[in-house]
Amino acid sequence: MGAKVSERFPAGAPRGSWPAEEYAARRRAEGEPATVVMDLTSDAFLVVVPARDED
């Protein structure tokens, strides 16, 4: 099972600000299983969702 990057946020958000977590929470509230992961190479937080099988 793969994953798709739904949105990308720079890691340099102001102190106390969690835009990636807030975005993922909104997606989960809409019924989409979103998770936040850190991409160390690009220094960004990624919101990922399971890839859908499209035949």
PDB file with SEQRES, HELIX, SHEET and CRYST1 records, atoms N, CA, C and O in Angstrom:
SEQRES   1 A   55  MET GLY ALA LYS VAL SER GLU ARG PHE PRO ALA GLY ALA          
SEQRES   2 A   55  PRO ARG GLY SER TRP PRO ALA GLU GLU TYR ALA ALA ARG          
SEQRES   3 A   55  ARG ARG ALA GLU GLY GLU PRO ALA THR VAL VAL MET ASP          
SEQRES   4 A   55  LEU THR SER ASP ALA PHE LEU VAL VAL VAL PRO ALA ARG          
SEQRES   5 A   55  ASP GLU ASP                                                  
HELIX    1 AA1 PRO A   19  ALA A   29  1                                  11    
SHEET    1 AA1 3 ALA A   3  PRO A  10  0                                        
SHEET    2 AA1 3 ALA A  44  PRO A  50 -1                                        
SHEET    3 AA1 3 THR A  35  ASP A  39 -1                                        
CRYST1    1.000    1.000    1.000  90.00  90.00  90.00 P 1           1          
ATOM      1  N   MET A   1       0.850  -1.183   0.000  1.00  0.00           N  
ATOM      2  CA  MET A   1       0.000   0.000   0.000  1.00  0.00           C  
ATOM      3  C   MET A   1       0.893   1.242   0.000  1.00  0.00           C  
ATOM      4  O   MET A   1       1.789   1.373   0.834  1.00  0.00           O  
ATOM      5  N   GLY A   2       0.644   2.131  -0.923  1.00  0.00           N  
ATOM      6  CA  GLY A   2       1.430   3.340  -1.021  1.00  0.00           C  
ATOM      7  C   GLY A   2       0.735   4.525  -0.385  1.00  0.00           C  
ATOM      8  O   GLY A   2      -0.390   4.420   0.103  1.00  0.00           O  
ATOM      9  N   ALA A   3       1.422   5.648  -0.399  1.00  0.00           N  
ATOM     10  CA  ALA A   3       0.865   6.883   0.150  1.00  0.00           C  
ATOM     11  C   ALA A   3       1.083   8.017  -0.842  1.00  0.00           C  
ATOM     12  O   ALA A   3       2.002   7.983  -1.661  1.00  0.00           O  
ATOM     13  N   LYS A   4       0.228   9.009  -0.749  1.00  0.00           N  
ATOM     14  CA  LYS A   4       0.292  10.173  -1.630  1.00  0.00           C  
ATOM     15  C   LYS A   4       0.448  11.421  -0.757  1.00  0.00           C  
ATOM     16  O   LYS A   4      -0.223  11.562   0.266  1.00  0.00           O  
ATOM     17  N   VAL A   5       1.339  12.321  -1.171  1.00  0.00           N  
ATOM     18  CA  VAL A   5       1.509  13.578  -0.441  1.00  0.00           C  
ATOM     19  C   VAL A   5       0.341  14.484  -0.799  1.00  0.00           C  
ATOM     20  O   VAL A   5       0.141  14.834  -1.962  1.00  0.00           O  
ATOM     21  N   SER A   6      -0.423  14.854   0.215  1.00  0.00           N  
ATOM     22  CA  SER A   6      -1.587  15.711   0.019  1.00  0.00           C  
ATOM     23  C   SER A   6      -1.188  17.187   0.075  1.00  0.00           C  
ATOM     24  O   SER A   6      -1.703  18.008  -0.683  1.00  0.00           O  
ATOM     25  N   GLU A   7      -0.268  17.511   0.981  1.00  0.00           N  
ATOM     26  CA  GLU A   7       0.166  18.902   1.155  1.00  0.00           C  
ATOM     27  C   GLU A   7       1.547  18.906   1.792  1.00  0.00           C  
ATOM     28  O   GLU A   7       1.940  17.943   2.451  1.00  0.00           O  
ATOM     29  N   ARG A   8       2.279  19.992   1.592  1.00  0.00           N  
ATOM     30  CA  ARG A   8       3.646  20.135   2.103  1.00  0.00           C  
ATOM     31  C   ARG A   8       3.750  21.472   2.834  1.00  0.00           C  
ATOM     32  O   ARG A   8       3.260  22.491   2.348  1.00  0.00           O  
ATOM     33  N   PHE A   9       4.392  21.461   4.006  1.00  0.00           N  
ATOM     34  CA  PHE A   9       4.554  22.675   4.811  1.00  0.00           C  
ATOM     35  C   PHE A   9       6.010  22.817   5.228  1.00  0.00           C  
ATOM     36  O   PHE A   9       6.610  21.840   5.676  1.00  0.00           O  
ATOM     37  N   PRO A  10       6.601  24.007   5.095  1.00  0.00           N  
ATOM     38  CA  PRO A  10       7.983  24.201   5.533  1.00  0.00           C  
ATOM     39  C   PRO A  10       8.093  23.991   7.046  1.00  0.00           C  
ATOM     40  O   PRO A  10       7.164  24.299   7.793  1.00  0.00           O  
ATOM     41  N   ALA A  11       9.224  23.472   7.483  1.00  0.00           N  
ATOM     42  CA  ALA A  11       9.423  23.186   8.905  1.00  0.00           C  
ATOM     43  C   ALA A  11       9.637  24.453   9.723  1.00  0.00           C  
ATOM     44  O   ALA A  11       9.613  24.385  10.952  1.00  0.00           O  
ATOM     45  N   GLY A  12       9.839  25.571   9.109  1.00  0.00           N  
ATOM     46  CA  GLY A  12      10.145  26.804   9.827  1.00  0.00           C  
ATOM     47  C   GLY A  12       8.933  27.614  10.238  1.00  0.00           C  
ATOM     48  O   GLY A  12       8.996  28.843  10.207  1.00  0.00           O  
ATOM     49  N   ALA A  13       7.841  26.990  10.618  1.00  0.00           N  
ATOM     50  CA  ALA A  13       6.644  27.729  11.057  1.00  0.00           C  
ATOM     51  C   ALA A  13       6.946  28.455  12.369  1.00  0.00           C  
ATOM     52  O   ALA A  13       7.802  28.013  13.136  1.00  0.00           O  
ATOM     53  N   PRO A  14       6.254  29.560  12.631  1.00  0.00           N  
ATOM     54  CA  PRO A  14       6.479  30.282  13.887  1.00  0.00           C  
ATOM     55  C   PRO A  14       6.222  29.397  15.102  1.00  0.00           C  
ATOM     56  O   PRO A  14       5.425  28.460  15.047  1.00  0.00           O  
ATOM     57  N   ARG A  15       6.901  29.705  16.182  1.00  0.00           N  
ATOM     58  CA  ARG A  15       6.760  28.933  17.426  1.00  0.00           C  
ATOM     59  C   ARG A  15       5.292  28.859  17.842  1.00  0.00           C  
ATOM     60  O   ARG A  15       4.596  29.874  17.867  1.00  0.00           O  
ATOM     61  N   GLY A  16       4.829  27.658  18.167  1.00  0.00           N  
ATOM     62  CA  GLY A  16       3.446  27.455  18.583  1.00  0.00           C  
ATOM     63  C   GLY A  16       2.481  27.269  17.434  1.00  0.00           C  
ATOM     64  O   GLY A  16       1.286  27.076  17.657  1.00  0.00           O  
ATOM     65  N   SER A  17       2.978  27.323  16.203  1.00  0.00           N  
ATOM     66  CA  SER A  17       2.135  27.145  15.020  1.00  0.00           C  
ATOM     67  C   SER A  17       2.390  25.762  14.441  1.00  0.00           C  
ATOM     68  O   SER A  17       3.541  25.374  14.242  1.00  0.00           O  
ATOM     69  N   TRP A  18       1.335  25.025  14.172  1.00  0.00           N  
ATOM     70  CA  TRP A  18       1.438  23.671  13.636  1.00  0.00           C  
ATOM     71  C   TRP A  18       0.557  23.535  12.393  1.00  0.00           C  
ATOM     72  O   TRP A  18      -0.430  22.802  12.434  1.00  0.00           O  
ATOM     73  N   PRO A  19       0.881  24.216  11.290  1.00  0.00           N  
ATOM     74  CA  PRO A  19       0.001  24.195  10.119  1.00  0.00           C  
ATOM     75  C   PRO A  19      -0.205  22.806   9.521  1.00  0.00           C  
ATOM     76  O   PRO A  19      -1.303  22.503   9.054  1.00  0.00           O  
ATOM     77  N   ALA A  20       0.810  21.965   9.524  1.00  0.00           N  
ATOM     78  CA  ALA A  20       0.651  20.621   8.964  1.00  0.00           C  
ATOM     79  C   ALA A  20      -0.314  19.794   9.810  1.00  0.00           C  
ATOM     80  O   ALA A  20      -1.171  19.092   9.274  1.00  0.00           O  
ATOM     81  N   GLU A  21      -0.173  19.877  11.126  1.00  0.00           N  
ATOM     82  CA  GLU A  21      -1.065  19.135  12.024  1.00  0.00           C  
ATOM     83  C   GLU A  21      -2.501  19.647  11.911  1.00  0.00           C  
ATOM     84  O   GLU A  21      -3.449  18.863  11.939  1.00  0.00           O  
ATOM     85  N   GLU A  22      -2.653  20.960  11.785  1.00  0.00           N  
ATOM     86  CA  GLU A  22      -3.992  21.545  11.654  1.00  0.00           C  
ATOM     87  C   GLU A  22      -4.644  21.118  10.342  1.00  0.00           C  
ATOM     88  O   GLU A  22      -5.834  20.804  10.310  1.00  0.00           O  
ATOM     89  N   TYR A  23      -3.866  21.108   9.266  1.00  0.00           N  
ATOM     90  CA  TYR A  23      -4.385  20.677   7.964  1.00  0.00           C  
ATOM     91  C   TYR A  23      -4.790  19.204   8.019  1.00  0.00           C  
ATOM     92  O   TYR A  23      -5.859  18.830   7.536  1.00  0.00           O  
ATOM     93  N   ALA A  24      -3.933  18.371   8.610  1.00  0.00           N  
ATOM     94  CA  ALA A  24      -4.236  16.944   8.716  1.00  0.00           C  
ATOM     95  C   ALA A  24      -5.489  16.713   9.561  1.00  0.00           C  
ATOM     96  O   ALA A  24      -6.298  15.840   9.246  1.00  0.00           O  
ATOM     97  N   ALA A  25      -5.653  17.486  10.625  1.00  0.00           N  
ATOM     98  CA  ALA A  25      -6.847  17.348  11.476  1.00  0.00           C  
ATOM     99  C   ALA A  25      -8.110  17.681  10.693  1.00  0.00           C  
ATOM    100  O   ALA A  25      -9.131  17.013  10.855  1.00  0.00           O  
ATOM    101  N   ARG A  26      -8.050  18.717   9.839  1.00  0.00           N  
ATOM    102  CA  ARG A  26      -9.212  19.056   9.008  1.00  0.00           C  
ATOM    103  C   ARG A  26      -9.526  17.930   8.031  1.00  0.00           C  
ATOM    104  O   ARG A  26     -10.692  17.606   7.806  1.00  0.00           O  
ATOM    105  N   ARG A  27      -8.479  17.329   7.448  1.00  0.00           N  
ATOM    106  CA  ARG A  27      -8.688  16.208   6.517  1.00  0.00           C  
ATOM    107  C   ARG A  27      -9.321  15.019   7.232  1.00  0.00           C  
ATOM    108  O   ARG A  27     -10.228  14.378   6.702  1.00  0.00           O  
ATOM    109  N   ARG A  28      -8.833  14.729   8.446  1.00  0.00           N  
ATOM    110  CA  ARG A  28      -9.403  13.611   9.215  1.00  0.00           C  
ATOM    111  C   ARG A  28     -10.852  13.894   9.578  1.00  0.00           C  
ATOM    112  O   ARG A  28     -11.677  12.980   9.582  1.00  0.00           O  
ATOM    113  N   ALA A  29     -11.174  15.152   9.883  1.00  0.00           N  
ATOM    114  CA  ALA A  29     -12.557  15.517  10.199  1.00  0.00           C  
ATOM    115  C   ALA A  29     -13.470  15.298   8.995  1.00  0.00           C  
ATOM    116  O   ALA A  29     -14.667  15.060   9.157  1.00  0.00           O  
ATOM    117  N   GLU A  30     -12.906  15.379   7.786  1.00  0.00           N  
ATOM    118  CA  GLU A  30     -13.654  15.139   6.553  1.00  0.00           C  
ATOM    119  C   GLU A  30     -13.694  13.652   6.190  1.00  0.00           C  
ATOM    120  O   GLU A  30     -14.278  13.276   5.174  1.00  0.00           O  
ATOM    121  N   GLY A  31     -13.071  12.804   7.024  1.00  0.00           N  
ATOM    122  CA  GLY A  31     -13.112  11.374   6.788  1.00  0.00           C  
ATOM    123  C   GLY A  31     -11.923  10.795   6.040  1.00  0.00           C  
ATOM    124  O   GLY A  31     -11.934   9.610   5.706  1.00  0.00           O  
ATOM    125  N   GLU A  32     -10.902  11.589   5.769  1.00  0.00           N  
ATOM    126  CA  GLU A  32      -9.724  11.092   5.063  1.00  0.00           C  
ATOM    127  C   GLU A  32      -8.612  10.813   6.076  1.00  0.00           C  
ATOM    128  O   GLU A  32      -8.270  11.697   6.862  1.00  0.00           O  
ATOM    129  N   PRO A  33      -8.040   9.604   6.075  1.00  0.00           N  
ATOM    130  CA  PRO A  33      -7.006   9.259   7.052  1.00  0.00           C  
ATOM    131  C   PRO A  33      -5.676   9.928   6.718  1.00  0.00           C  
ATOM    132  O   PRO A  33      -4.860   9.355   5.995  1.00  0.00           O  
ATOM    133  N   ALA A  34      -5.452  11.126   7.232  1.00  0.00           N  
ATOM    134  CA  ALA A  34      -4.240  11.894   6.944  1.00  0.00           C  
ATOM    135  C   ALA A  34      -3.247  11.777   8.097  1.00  0.00           C  
ATOM    136  O   ALA A  34      -3.625  11.769   9.268  1.00  0.00           O  
ATOM    137  N   THR A  35      -1.968  11.686   7.736  1.00  0.00           N  
ATOM    138  CA  THR A  35      -0.892  11.569   8.707  1.00  0.00           C  
ATOM    139  C   THR A  35       0.188  12.585   8.360  1.00  0.00           C  
ATOM    140  O   THR A  35       0.419  12.870   7.185  1.00  0.00           O  
ATOM    141  N   VAL A  36       0.849  13.132   9.374  1.00  0.00           N  
ATOM    142  CA  VAL A  36       1.950  14.073   9.165  1.00  0.00           C  
ATOM    143  C   VAL A  36       3.267  13.336   9.354  1.00  0.00           C  
ATOM    144  O   VAL A  36       3.459  12.632  10.346  1.00  0.00           O  
ATOM    145  N   VAL A  37       4.170  13.503   8.395  1.00  0.00           N  
ATOM    146  CA  VAL A  37       5.512  12.930   8.491  1.00  0.00           C  
ATOM    147  C   VAL A  37       6.524  14.029   8.184  1.00  0.00           C  
ATOM    148  O   VAL A  37       6.200  15.015   7.522  1.00  0.00           O  
ATOM    149  N   MET A  38       7.748  13.853   8.667  1.00  0.00           N  
ATOM    150  CA  MET A  38       8.807  14.828   8.428  1.00  0.00           C  
ATOM    151  C   MET A  38       9.705  14.321   7.315  1.00  0.00           C  
ATOM    152  O   MET A  38      10.189  13.190   7.361  1.00  0.00           O  
ATOM    153  N   ASP A  39       9.927  15.168   6.309  1.00  0.00           N  
ATOM    154  CA  ASP A  39      10.870  14.857   5.237  1.00  0.00           C  
ATOM    155  C   ASP A  39      12.164  15.589   5.572  1.00  0.00           C  
ATOM    156  O   ASP A  39      12.269  16.795   5.352  1.00  0.00           O  
ATOM    157  N   LEU A  40      13.144  14.871   6.100  1.00  0.00           N  
ATOM    158  CA  LEU A  40      14.393  15.493   6.529  1.00  0.00           C  
ATOM    159  C   LEU A  40      15.184  16.084   5.367  1.00  0.00           C  
ATOM    160  O   LEU A  40      15.865  17.097   5.526  1.00  0.00           O  
ATOM    161  N   THR A  41      15.096  15.455   4.211  1.00  0.00           N  
ATOM    162  CA  THR A  41      15.844  15.929   3.052  1.00  0.00           C  
ATOM    163  C   THR A  41      15.418  17.334   2.634  1.00  0.00           C  
ATOM    164  O   THR A  41      16.261  18.183   2.344  1.00  0.00           O  
ATOM    165  N   SER A  42      14.107  17.577   2.604  1.00  0.00           N  
ATOM    166  CA  SER A  42      13.616  18.894   2.176  1.00  0.00           C  
ATOM    167  C   SER A  42      13.262  19.796   3.358  1.00  0.00           C  
ATOM    168  O   SER A  42      12.821  20.927   3.154  1.00  0.00           O  
ATOM    169  N   ASP A  43      13.449  19.312   4.605  1.00  0.00           N  
ATOM    170  CA  ASP A  43      13.134  20.071   5.817  1.00  0.00           C  
ATOM    171  C   ASP A  43      11.694  20.580   5.771  1.00  0.00           C  
ATOM    172  O   ASP A  43      11.425  21.770   5.936  1.00  0.00           O  
ATOM    173  N   ALA A  44      10.787  19.643   5.543  1.00  0.00           N  
ATOM    174  CA  ALA A  44       9.366  19.991   5.437  1.00  0.00           C  
ATOM    175  C   ALA A  44       8.517  18.912   6.082  1.00  0.00           C  
ATOM    176  O   ALA A  44       8.914  17.750   6.170  1.00  0.00           O  
ATOM    177  N   PHE A  45       7.336  19.323   6.532  1.00  0.00           N  
ATOM    178  CA  PHE A  45       6.346  18.378   7.027  1.00  0.00           C  
ATOM    179  C   PHE A  45       5.417  18.040   5.877  1.00  0.00           C  
ATOM    180  O   PHE A  45       4.951  18.931   5.167  1.00  0.00           O  
ATOM    181  N   LEU A  46       5.147  16.765   5.692  1.00  0.00           N  
ATOM    182  CA  LEU A  46       4.278  16.308   4.620  1.00  0.00           C  
ATOM    183  C   LEU A  46       3.016  15.715   5.226  1.00  0.00           C  
ATOM    184  O   LEU A  46       3.078  14.952   6.190  1.00  0.00           O  
ATOM    185  N   VAL A  47       1.885  16.064   4.662  1.00  0.00           N  
ATOM    186  CA  VAL A  47       0.625  15.429   5.043  1.00  0.00           C  
ATOM    187  C   VAL A  47       0.377  14.366   3.989  1.00  0.00           C  
ATOM    188  O   VAL A  47       0.203  14.671   2.809  1.00  0.00           O  
ATOM    189  N   VAL A  48       0.362  13.113   4.428  1.00  0.00           N  
ATOM    190  CA  VAL A  48       0.192  12.006   3.492  1.00  0.00           C  
ATOM    191  C   VAL A  48      -1.136  11.293   3.745  1.00  0.00           C  
ATOM    192  O   VAL A  48      -1.622  11.216   4.873  1.00  0.00           O  
ATOM    193  N   VAL A  49      -1.695  10.784   2.673  1.00  0.00           N  
ATOM    194  CA  VAL A  49      -2.934  10.008   2.718  1.00  0.00           C  
ATOM    195  C   VAL A  49      -2.670   8.712   1.957  1.00  0.00           C  
ATOM    196  O   VAL A  49      -1.822   8.678   1.065  1.00  0.00           O  
ATOM    197  N   PRO A  50      -3.391   7.648   2.305  1.00  0.00           N  
ATOM    198  CA  PRO A  50      -3.220   6.393   1.564  1.00  0.00           C  
ATOM    199  C   PRO A  50      -3.533   6.589   0.080  1.00  0.00           C  
ATOM    200  O   PRO A  50      -4.487   7.277  -0.282  1.00  0.00           O  
ATOM    201  N   ALA A  51      -2.717   5.976  -0.760  1.00  0.00           N  
ATOM    202  CA  ALA A  51      -2.957   6.045  -2.204  1.00  0.00           C  
ATOM    203  C   ALA A  51      -4.173   5.202  -2.536  1.00  0.00           C  
ATOM    204  O   ALA A  51      -4.351   4.106  -2.003  1.00  0.00           O  
ATOM    205  N   ARG A  52      -4.983   5.712  -3.400  1.00  0.00           N  
ATOM    206  CA  ARG A  52      -6.174   4.979  -3.841  1.00  0.00           C  
ATOM    207  C   ARG A  52      -5.832   4.133  -5.046  1.00  0.00           C  
ATOM    208  O   ARG A  52      -5.089   4.551  -5.933  1.00  0.00           O  
ATOM    209  N   ASP A  53      -6.383   2.946  -5.061  1.00  0.00           N  
ATOM    210  CA  ASP A  53      -6.210   2.071  -6.226  1.00  0.00           C  
ATOM    211  C   ASP A  53      -7.160   2.519  -7.317  1.00  0.00           C  
ATOM    212  O   ASP A  53      -8.378   2.414  -7.169  1.00  0.00           O  
ATOM    213  N   GLU A  54      -6.613   3.015  -8.404  1.00  0.00           N  
ATOM    214  CA  GLU A  54      -7.444   3.444  -9.530  1.00  0.00           C  
ATOM    215  C   GLU A  54      -7.161   2.551 -10.714  1.00  0.00           C  
ATOM    216  O   GLU A  54      -6.073   2.596 -11.288  1.00  0.00           O  
ATOM    217  N   ASP A  55      -8.121   1.751 -11.078  1.00  0.00           N  
ATOM    218  CA  ASP A  55      -7.944   0.790 -12.184  1.00  0.00           C  
ATOM    219  C   ASP A  55      -8.308   1.401 -13.496  1.00  0.00           C  
ATOM    220  O   ASP A  55      -8.221   0.739 -14.530  1.00  0.00           O  
TER     221      ASP A  55                                                      
END                                                                             
